Amino acid sequence: MPPEGGWDWPEVRRSVRNKPELLHGAVWMDDRLCGLFVGWTGQGAFQIAALEGDPRADCPLKGCILLIILETCSCYAQRLGLRELRILEPANEKLISLYESSFGFRIVRKRNEPCYMVREV
């Protein structure tokens, strides 16, 4: 993630264009974009590569975006017969703690590989 926060979404889209079973989406309320995500299948899981909610305090879906995205991706994974949902390279320890305590993920750290979060669907 860029240091100023926020993903370079056009670059994310270019980098994932040829991924198998690609799913990307936007969460809107009325005319306001509240969240974005992109992920794909791989290694028996649906893998979320990037997700982001509107950081402004007045976002009408503040506090709900992560749940909406995780449920959407979980349902997609189940439909494809996958057993796991992963969040690739979580941005920081605060998010890792949130994913673990509120959403049932566990951290996977392998030597010389980026970490990821995982839970069964």
N, C-alpha and C positions, 0 to 999 in steps of 0.2 A: 504494500500500500504506500502511496506517496506520503512524504513526511507531513504535508499540510492536510492530510486526511482526504479521503475520497479516491476512488479508482479512476483511472483513465479508461472509461468505458469503450470508446472507439478502439483503443489498442487491445483491450480485453477481447472484444468481438473479433478482431482480426486474428488474434492468437489462437482462438478456439474454433475457428470456422470449420475445420475438417474433423472435429472430434465425433466419435460414434455416439448416437443417442443423446445429442446435445439438447439441453433444455435451458432456455433463458427466459426471464420474465421481468415484468414491471408491476409494481403495486401502486394503484392510483386511488385517490378518493376525490370525487368530483373532478376538478381540473388540476389537481395537485399530484405530482409524482412523489410518492412516499418511500419507494424502495425499488431496488434492482438486484438481480442475481443471475449467475450463470454457472452451469455445471454439466457433467456428462457421466456416462458409465465407464467403468474400468475396474479391474481387479475384483469383480463380484460385488461392486458397490456403486451407488450413485454418489459422485464426488462434487461437492460445491466448491468451486474455485474462487468465486468472489461474491460477496453479498454486501449490501450497503443500504442503510436507512437514511432518510432525510435527517440531518443533524440539528435542524432548527427546532427550538423549543416549542414552537406553535404548530408542529406537524400534527394533523388530526389523528394519525395512527401511531403516534409516539408510544413506544413500549409494546407494540403489537407486530411490528414488521418482521422481527426475527421469528416469531411463532408462525406467522403466515407463510414465510419462505420455507421454514423447516417442515411444516405440515404438507405444503405443496410438493416439496422434493421427496418426502417420505412416501406420499401416495404414488408419485411417479415411479419410485424405486419398487414399491410393492407391485405395481402394475406390470413392471418388467421382470418380476420374479427375483429381484435382488434382495439380499438379506441385510445389507448395511447402508447406512448413510454416513458420509464423511464430510468434514469441513477441512479443506486443505490449507495448510500453513496459517493457522489462526494468528491474528495480528499482534496480540499482546497477552500478557498474563491475566489482565482483568477480564478479557473475553474468554480465555480458557477457563477461568473460575466460573464465569456465568454459564458457559456451555455445560460444565460439569454439574454445577449445583442446581440449575433450573431446567435443563433439558436432557439430562441423563447421558451425556457424552463422557468418554474417557479419552485421555491423551495417549497417543502412541508416539514414542520417540525411538527411532532406529539410528544406529550409528551411521554417520555420513549421509543421512537423508533428511529432508525437511519433515518436521513433525506434522501430525494431523489429529483431528478429533474423530471419534467413531462411536456409533450406537447402532443397535439392531433396530430394524423397522418391522 
